Amino acid sequence: MPNISERGCEMPQSPIRKLVPLADAAKARGVKVYHLNIGQPDLPTPQVGLDALKHVNRNVLEYSPSDGYLSYRQKLVKYYEGYNIHLTADDIIITSGGSEAVLFAFLSCLNPGDEIIVPEPAYANYMAFAISTGAVIRTVASSIEEGFALPPIEKFEALINERTKGIMICNPNNPTGYLYTRAEMNQIRDLVKKYDLYLFSDEVYREFIYTGSPYISACHLEGIEENVVLIDSVSKRYSECGIRIGALITKNKELRKTVMKFCQARLSPPLIGQIIAEASLDVNEAYLRETYDEYVERRKCLIDGLNKIPGVYSPIPMGAFYTLARLPVEDADEFCAWCLTDFEYEGQTVMMAPASGFYTSPNLGRDEVRLAYVLKQNDLKKALFVLKKALEAYPKRLNK
């Protein structure tokens, strides 16, 4: 039998989805599984988006332009203006989800062997896309004790060498929920400018910021406009994960030309998805406010509940809808699997994402899990109670 490619072997399994077969088996046994593992919002998609889907009136479902419909990109310009991000429609390339935007950015900016520096824990697919392009992720570890704040910038600079091409951040952060401060963003800007690096900035959670601190976009940073590649998506802000619409944004014309080669190779972003996403930009303020308020309450419910469980600690996330929590276990991968295979409480169990998959450094995050507060508060409370019972029953629990 032919060998699998080296890249295929190196590609990591998703820490978010790798336990799905165990969850499916638990459900087949009749166990209720509370999904805290994946950032799939349960809140409704905006009605204007659903109406656009229902009223698609075309005789031909044609290719769209490779960079996306102009009408949608022009409408996005107005959306970004609301965040003091000043663009033209030409600066925006529509992609098949934010994931494709990251992949095309890496393919366009990085040669095999080039390095990018990423604070960890980080969204696992950044590592996967780097492997896809033959690039190398170099990580700087943040810590749960510091609330996952940006590590000292000197640690970033110590990793820079002739192969370093960029820095990748997620702000607000997945998986930690951390929001980078203005001072931290300025430190990143200065490093990017000093070494002429790319700054890849994933900002898909900008709608979900729960602190008085301002949202500082990479596009707000002066002096590195040509270096910034902004990654965006409608998946989370409008509960539209399934339509696969994202965006790659840059003022770097040469980079856009290169990205377009990859866009043309995949022909076009999803037609129906763009129709829904464009309509969703007309969502009323009430929808956005209700969504925001609901996540604020869910955050309080989850974080308060976690920190009341003996041996469990979670810092307060300032954005997105995730947190990383430390558990009184030695191996969270093993514990998360055990919850699905060997444990149930009154016919219920919990599914979490082991945090080790969000780190590349060996042994980091071994006692941590990522939890997404995308369930209704009543279900979150039940899930927390089940988690407490699971930790009490776990035979390898540590006495912390």
GIWOPE-V98956 format. One record per residue. N is the residue number from 1. RES is the residue in three letters. SS is DSSP state (H for helix, E for strand, C for the rest). OMEGA is omega in degrees with one decimal (none if undefined). Layout:
BEGIN
n=N res=RES ss=SS omega=OMEGA
n=N res=RES ss=SS omega=OMEGA
END
This chain:
BEGIN
n=1 res=MET ss=C omega=-179.6
n=2 res=PRO ss=C omega=180.0
n=3 res=ASN ss=C omega=171.6
n=4 res=ILE ss=C omega=-179.2
n=5 res=SER ss=C omega=176.9
n=6 res=GLU ss=H omega=179.0
n=7 res=ARG ss=H omega=178.3
n=8 res=GLY ss=H omega=178.9
n=9 res=CYS ss=H omega=-179.2
n=10 res=GLU ss=H omega=-176.1
n=11 res=MET ss=C omega=-178.7
n=12 res=PRO ss=C omega=170.3
n=13 res=GLN ss=C omega=177.4
n=14 res=SER ss=C omega=175.5
n=15 res=PRO ss=C omega=-177.8
n=16 res=ILE ss=C omega=-171.5
n=17 res=ARG ss=C omega=-170.9
n=18 res=LYS ss=C omega=179.8
n=19 res=LEU ss=C omega=-178.2
n=20 res=VAL ss=H omega=178.8
n=21 res=PRO ss=H omega=178.2
n=22 res=LEU ss=H omega=177.7
n=23 res=ALA ss=H omega=178.7
n=24 res=ASP ss=H omega=178.8
n=25 res=ALA ss=H omega=177.6
n=26 res=ALA ss=H omega=178.9
n=27 res=LYS ss=H omega=178.9
n=28 res=ALA ss=H omega=176.8
n=29 res=ARG ss=C omega=179.3
n=30 res=GLY ss=C omega=-179.1
n=31 res=VAL ss=C omega=173.8
n=32 res=LYS ss=E omega=-178.5
n=33 res=VAL ss=E omega=174.2
n=34 res=TYR ss=E omega=-174.9
n=35 res=HIS ss=E omega=172.8
n=36 res=LEU ss=C omega=-171.0
n=37 res=ASN ss=C omega=-168.0
n=38 res=ILE ss=C omega=-179.2
n=39 res=GLY ss=C omega=176.7
n=40 res=GLN ss=C omega=-177.5
n=41 res=PRO ss=C omega=176.4
n=42 res=ASP ss=C omega=179.0
n=43 res=LEU ss=C omega=-174.2
n=44 res=PRO ss=C omega=170.9
n=45 res=THR ss=C omega=179.1
n=46 res=PRO ss=C omega=-177.7
n=47 res=GLN ss=H omega=179.7
n=48 res=VAL ss=H omega=176.9
n=49 res=GLY ss=H omega=178.4
n=50 res=LEU ss=H omega=178.3
n=51 res=ASP ss=H omega=178.1
n=52 res=ALA ss=H omega=177.6
n=53 res=LEU ss=H omega=-176.6
n=54 res=LYS ss=H omega=-174.0
n=55 res=HIS ss=C omega=173.4
n=56 res=VAL ss=C omega=-175.0
n=57 res=ASN ss=C omega=-178.5
n=58 res=ARG ss=C omega=175.6
n=59 res=ASN ss=C omega=179.3
n=60 res=VAL ss=C omega=174.4
n=61 res=LEU ss=C omega=-167.1
n=62 res=GLU ss=C omega=167.7
n=63 res=TYR ss=C omega=167.6
n=64 res=SER ss=C omega=172.7
n=65 res=PRO ss=C omega=-175.7
n=66 res=SER ss=C omega=178.1
n=67 res=ASP ss=C omega=177.6
n=68 res=GLY ss=C omega=-178.2
n=69 res=TYR ss=C omega=179.9
n=70 res=LEU ss=H omega=-178.7
n=71 res=SER ss=H omega=179.1
n=72 res=TYR ss=H omega=-179.1
n=73 res=ARG ss=H omega=177.1
n=74 res=GLN ss=H omega=178.9
n=75 res=LYS ss=H omega=177.0
n=76 res=LEU ss=H omega=177.6
n=77 res=VAL ss=H omega=179.2
n=78 res=LYS ss=H omega=177.5
n=79 res=TYR ss=H omega=-178.0
n=80 res=TYR ss=H omega=175.7
n=81 res=GLU ss=H omega=178.2
n=82 res=GLY ss=C omega=177.1
n=83 res=TYR ss=C omega=178.8
n=84 res=ASN ss=C omega=174.4
n=85 res=ILE ss=C omega=-170.9
n=86 res=HIS ss=C omega=-174.2
n=87 res=LEU ss=C omega=163.9
n=88 res=THR ss=C omega=178.5
n=89 res=ALA ss=H omega=-179.6
n=90 res=ASP ss=H omega=179.7
n=91 res=ASP ss=H omega=-171.1
n=92 res=ILE ss=E omega=173.4
n=93 res=ILE ss=E omega=-179.6
n=94 res=ILE ss=E omega=-176.9
n=95 res=THR ss=E omega=177.0
n=96 res=SER ss=C omega=-176.7
n=97 res=GLY ss=H omega=175.4
n=98 res=GLY ss=H omega=-179.7
n=99 res=SER ss=H omega=178.4
n=100 res=GLU ss=H omega=177.6
n=101 res=ALA ss=H omega=177.5
n=102 res=VAL ss=H omega=-178.8
n=103 res=LEU ss=H omega=-179.3
n=104 res=PHE ss=H omega=176.7
n=105 res=ALA ss=H omega=179.7
n=106 res=PHE ss=H omega=179.9
n=107 res=LEU ss=H omega=-176.4
n=108 res=SER ss=H omega=-172.6
n=109 res=CYS ss=H omega=-169.4
n=110 res=LEU ss=C omega=170.7
n=111 res=ASN ss=C omega=173.6
n=112 res=PRO ss=C omega=-178.5
n=113 res=GLY ss=C omega=176.3
n=114 res=ASP ss=C omega=-175.1
n=115 res=GLU ss=E omega=169.3
n=116 res=ILE ss=E omega=-177.3
n=117 res=ILE ss=E omega=-175.8
n=118 res=VAL ss=E omega=171.6
n=119 res=PRO ss=E omega=178.8
n=120 res=GLU ss=E omega=4.5
n=121 res=PRO ss=C omega=-176.4
n=122 res=ALA ss=C omega=176.1
n=123 res=TYR ss=C omega=-169.1
n=124 res=ALA ss=H omega=-176.7
n=125 res=ASN ss=H omega=173.4
n=126 res=TYR ss=H omega=178.6
n=127 res=MET ss=H omega=-178.5
n=128 res=ALA ss=H omega=-179.1
n=129 res=PHE ss=H omega=175.3
n=130 res=ALA ss=H omega=177.1
n=131 res=ILE ss=H omega=-180.0
n=132 res=SER ss=H omega=-177.1
n=133 res=THR ss=H omega=-177.8
n=134 res=GLY ss=C omega=179.4
n=135 res=ALA ss=C omega=-175.5
n=136 res=VAL ss=E omega=174.7
n=137 res=ILE ss=E omega=171.3
n=138 res=ARG ss=E omega=-172.3
n=139 res=THR ss=E omega=171.3
n=140 res=VAL ss=E omega=-171.2
n=141 res=ALA ss=E omega=166.8
n=142 res=SER ss=C omega=-173.7
n=143 res=SER ss=C omega=178.8
n=144 res=ILE ss=C omega=179.1
n=145 res=GLU ss=C omega=179.1
n=146 res=GLU ss=C omega=-179.6
n=147 res=GLY ss=C omega=-179.8
n=148 res=PHE ss=C omega=173.8
n=149 res=ALA ss=C omega=178.2
n=150 res=LEU ss=C omega=177.0
n=151 res=PRO ss=C omega=178.8
n=152 res=PRO ss=C omega=-175.2
n=153 res=ILE ss=H omega=177.4
n=154 res=GLU ss=H omega=178.3
n=155 res=LYS ss=H omega=173.8
n=156 res=PHE ss=H omega=-175.5
n=157 res=GLU ss=H omega=-179.6
n=158 res=ALA ss=H omega=-179.0
n=159 res=LEU ss=H omega=-174.4
n=160 res=ILE ss=C omega=177.0
n=161 res=ASN ss=C omega=-174.6
n=162 res=GLU ss=C omega=179.3
n=163 res=ARG ss=C omega=-178.0
n=164 res=THR ss=E omega=-178.4
n=165 res=LYS ss=E omega=-176.2
n=166 res=GLY ss=E omega=173.9
n=167 res=ILE ss=E omega=178.8
n=168 res=MET ss=E omega=175.5
n=169 res=ILE ss=E omega=172.6
n=170 res=CYS ss=E omega=-170.6
n=171 res=ASN ss=C omega=-6.6
n=172 res=PRO ss=C omega=-165.2
n=173 res=ASN ss=C omega=164.3
n=174 res=ASN ss=C omega=27.3
n=175 res=PRO ss=C omega=-167.8
n=176 res=THR ss=C omega=-174.6
n=177 res=GLY ss=C omega=-178.1
n=178 res=TYR ss=C omega=175.7
n=179 res=LEU ss=C omega=-178.4
n=180 res=TYR ss=C omega=-178.5
n=181 res=THR ss=C omega=176.7
n=182 res=ARG ss=H omega=-179.9
n=183 res=ALA ss=H omega=179.5
n=184 res=GLU ss=H omega=178.6
n=185 res=MET ss=H omega=177.6
n=186 res=ASN ss=H omega=176.1
n=187 res=GLN ss=H omega=177.4
n=188 res=ILE ss=H omega=178.7
n=189 res=ARG ss=H omega=-177.1
n=190 res=ASP ss=H omega=179.2
n=191 res=LEU ss=H omega=178.2
n=192 res=VAL ss=H omega=-179.1
n=193 res=LYS ss=H omega=-176.9
n=194 res=LYS ss=H omega=-175.0
n=195 res=TYR ss=H omega=179.0
n=196 res=ASP ss=C omega=-178.4
n=197 res=LEU ss=C omega=166.7
n=198 res=TYR ss=E omega=169.7
n=199 res=LEU ss=E omega=176.4
n=200 res=PHE ss=E omega=-174.9
n=201 res=SER ss=E omega=179.7
n=202 res=ASP ss=E omega=-173.0
n=203 res=GLU ss=C omega=-173.4
n=204 res=VAL ss=C omega=-175.9
n=205 res=TYR ss=C omega=-174.3
n=206 res=ARG ss=C omega=179.2
n=207 res=GLU ss=C omega=-170.8
n=208 res=PHE ss=C omega=177.7
n=209 res=ILE ss=E omega=-168.5
n=210 res=TYR ss=C omega=-177.9
n=211 res=THR ss=C omega=177.1
n=212 res=GLY ss=C omega=179.7
n=213 res=SER ss=C omega=-177.5
n=214 res=PRO ss=C omega=171.8
n=215 res=TYR ss=C omega=178.5
n=216 res=ILE ss=C omega=178.1
n=217 res=SER ss=C omega=171.6
n=218 res=ALA ss=H omega=179.1
n=219 res=CYS ss=H omega=175.9
n=220 res=HIS ss=H omega=-172.6
n=221 res=LEU ss=C omega=-176.0
n=222 res=GLU ss=C omega=174.3
n=223 res=GLY ss=C omega=178.9
n=224 res=ILE ss=C omega=-175.0
n=225 res=GLU ss=H omega=-177.4
n=226 res=GLU ss=H omega=-177.2
n=227 res=ASN ss=H omega=-170.9
n=228 res=VAL ss=E omega=170.9
n=229 res=VAL ss=E omega=-178.2
n=230 res=LEU ss=E omega=177.7
n=231 res=ILE ss=E omega=-179.0
n=232 res=ASP ss=E omega=-178.2
n=233 res=SER ss=E omega=174.8
n=234 res=VAL ss=C omega=-170.5
n=235 res=SER ss=C omega=-171.6
n=236 res=LYS ss=C omega=-174.0
n=237 res=ARG ss=C omega=-178.4
n=238 res=TYR ss=C omega=-175.8
n=239 res=SER ss=C omega=-177.2
n=240 res=GLU ss=C omega=-178.1
n=241 res=CYS ss=H omega=-172.3
n=242 res=GLY ss=H omega=-178.2
n=243 res=ILE ss=H omega=172.7
n=244 res=ARG ss=C omega=176.8
n=245 res=ILE ss=C omega=176.3
n=246 res=GLY ss=E omega=179.4
n=247 res=ALA ss=E omega=169.9
n=248 res=LEU ss=E omega=-173.2
n=249 res=ILE ss=E omega=175.6
n=250 res=THR ss=C omega=174.9
n=251 res=LYS ss=C omega=-180.0
n=252 res=ASN ss=C omega=-174.1
n=253 res=LYS ss=H omega=-179.6
n=254 res=GLU ss=H omega=177.7
n=255 res=LEU ss=H omega=178.8
n=256 res=ARG ss=H omega=178.6
n=257 res=LYS ss=H omega=179.9
n=258 res=THR ss=H omega=177.9
n=259 res=VAL ss=H omega=-179.1
n=260 res=MET ss=H omega=176.6
n=261 res=LYS ss=H omega=177.9
n=262 res=PHE ss=H omega=177.3
n=263 res=CYS ss=H omega=179.5
n=264 res=GLN ss=H omega=179.6
n=265 res=ALA ss=H omega=176.3
n=266 res=ARG ss=C omega=172.3
n=267 res=LEU ss=C omega=-177.0
n=268 res=SER ss=C omega=171.3
n=269 res=PRO ss=C omega=-174.5
n=270 res=PRO ss=C omega=-179.6
n=271 res=LEU ss=H omega=-175.6
n=272 res=ILE ss=H omega=179.4
n=273 res=GLY ss=H omega=179.5
n=274 res=GLN ss=H omega=177.8
n=275 res=ILE ss=H omega=-179.3
n=276 res=ILE ss=H omega=-177.8
n=277 res=ALA ss=H omega=179.5
n=278 res=GLU ss=H omega=178.6
n=279 res=ALA ss=H omega=-176.0
n=280 res=SER ss=H omega=176.3
n=281 res=LEU ss=C omega=177.3
n=282 res=ASP ss=C omega=-177.8
n=283 res=VAL ss=C omega=-178.0
n=284 res=ASN ss=C omega=-177.0
n=285 res=GLU ss=H omega=-178.6
n=286 res=ALA ss=H omega=178.8
n=287 res=TYR ss=H omega=-177.8
n=288 res=LEU ss=H omega=-179.5
n=289 res=ARG ss=H omega=179.6
n=290 res=GLU ss=H omega=178.3
n=291 res=THR ss=H omega=-179.6
n=292 res=TYR ss=H omega=-178.2
n=293 res=ASP ss=H omega=179.4
n=294 res=GLU ss=H omega=179.6
n=295 res=TYR ss=H omega=176.0
n=296 res=VAL ss=H omega=-179.4
n=297 res=GLU ss=H omega=178.6
n=298 res=ARG ss=H omega=178.2
n=299 res=ARG ss=H omega=179.2
n=300 res=LYS ss=H omega=-179.8
n=301 res=CYS ss=H omega=-176.2
n=302 res=LEU ss=H omega=-174.8
n=303 res=ILE ss=H omega=176.7
n=304 res=ASP ss=H omega=-178.5
n=305 res=GLY ss=H omega=179.2
n=306 res=LEU ss=H omega=-174.4
n=307 res=ASN ss=H omega=173.3
n=308 res=LYS ss=H omega=178.7
n=309 res=ILE ss=C omega=-178.2
n=310 res=PRO ss=C omega=176.6
n=311 res=GLY ss=C omega=-177.4
n=312 res=VAL ss=C omega=176.1
n=313 res=TYR ss=E omega=171.8
n=314 res=SER ss=E omega=169.8
n=315 res=PRO ss=C omega=-179.7
n=316 res=ILE ss=C omega=178.5
n=317 res=PRO ss=C omega=-176.8
n=318 res=MET ss=C omega=-179.5
n=319 res=GLY ss=E omega=-177.7
n=320 res=ALA ss=C omega=174.2
n=321 res=PHE ss=C omega=177.1
n=322 res=TYR ss=E omega=165.9
n=323 res=THR ss=E omega=169.2
n=324 res=LEU ss=E omega=-179.3
n=325 res=ALA ss=E omega=174.3
n=326 res=ARG ss=E omega=-179.4
n=327 res=LEU ss=C omega=177.7
n=328 res=PRO ss=C omega=178.1
n=329 res=VAL ss=C omega=178.7
n=330 res=GLU ss=C omega=-175.0
n=331 res=ASP ss=C omega=-177.4
n=332 res=ALA ss=H omega=175.6
n=333 res=ASP ss=H omega=-179.2
n=334 res=GLU ss=H omega=-179.4
n=335 res=PHE ss=H omega=-179.0
n=336 res=CYS ss=H omega=177.0
n=337 res=ALA ss=H omega=179.9
n=338 res=TRP ss=H omega=179.2
n=339 res=CYS ss=H omega=-177.4
n=340 res=LEU ss=H omega=-175.1
n=341 res=THR ss=H omega=-169.2
n=342 res=ASP ss=C omega=-174.5
n=343 res=PHE ss=C omega=165.6
n=344 res=GLU ss=C omega=176.0
n=345 res=TYR ss=E omega=-177.5
n=346 res=GLU ss=C omega=176.4
n=347 res=GLY ss=C omega=-177.8
n=348 res=GLN ss=E omega=171.5
n=349 res=THR ss=E omega=-177.5
n=350 res=VAL ss=E omega=174.8
n=351 res=MET ss=E omega=-179.0
n=352 res=MET ss=C omega=178.0
n=353 res=ALA ss=E omega=177.3
n=354 res=PRO ss=E omega=-173.7
n=355 res=ALA ss=H omega=-179.2
n=356 res=SER ss=H omega=-179.7
n=357 res=GLY ss=H omega=177.6
n=358 res=PHE ss=H omega=176.5
n=359 res=TYR ss=C omega=169.5
n=360 res=THR ss=C omega=178.7
n=361 res=SER ss=C omega=-178.6
n=362 res=PRO ss=C omega=173.4
n=363 res=ASN ss=C omega=175.6
n=364 res=LEU ss=C omega=178.0
n=365 res=GLY ss=C omega=-175.8
n=366 res=ARG ss=C omega=180.0
n=367 res=ASP ss=C omega=-177.4
n=368 res=GLU ss=E omega=174.4
n=369 res=VAL ss=E omega=170.5
n=370 res=ARG ss=E omega=179.3
n=371 res=LEU ss=E omega=177.7
n=372 res=ALA ss=E omega=179.5
n=373 res=TYR ss=C omega=-178.5
n=374 res=VAL ss=C omega=175.7
n=375 res=LEU ss=C omega=175.6
n=376 res=LYS ss=C omega=-173.6
n=377 res=GLN ss=H omega=179.4
n=378 res=ASN ss=H omega=178.1
n=379 res=ASP ss=H omega=176.2
n=380 res=LEU ss=H omega=179.9
n=381 res=LYS ss=H omega=178.2
n=382 res=LYS ss=H omega=-179.8
n=383 res=ALA ss=H omega=178.6
n=384 res=LEU ss=H omega=178.3
n=385 res=PHE ss=H omega=178.6
n=386 res=VAL ss=H omega=177.3
n=387 res=LEU ss=H omega=177.5
n=388 res=LYS ss=H omega=179.5
n=389 res=LYS ss=H omega=178.5
n=390 res=ALA ss=H omega=179.7
n=391 res=LEU ss=H omega=177.1
n=392 res=GLU ss=H omega=-176.5
n=393 res=ALA ss=H omega=-173.1
n=394 res=TYR ss=C omega=-175.2
n=395 res=PRO ss=C omega=-179.1
n=396 res=LYS ss=C omega=178.3
n=397 res=ARG ss=C omega=176.9
n=398 res=LEU ss=C omega=178.2
n=399 res=ASN ss=C omega=179.1
n=400 res=LYS ss=C omega=none
END
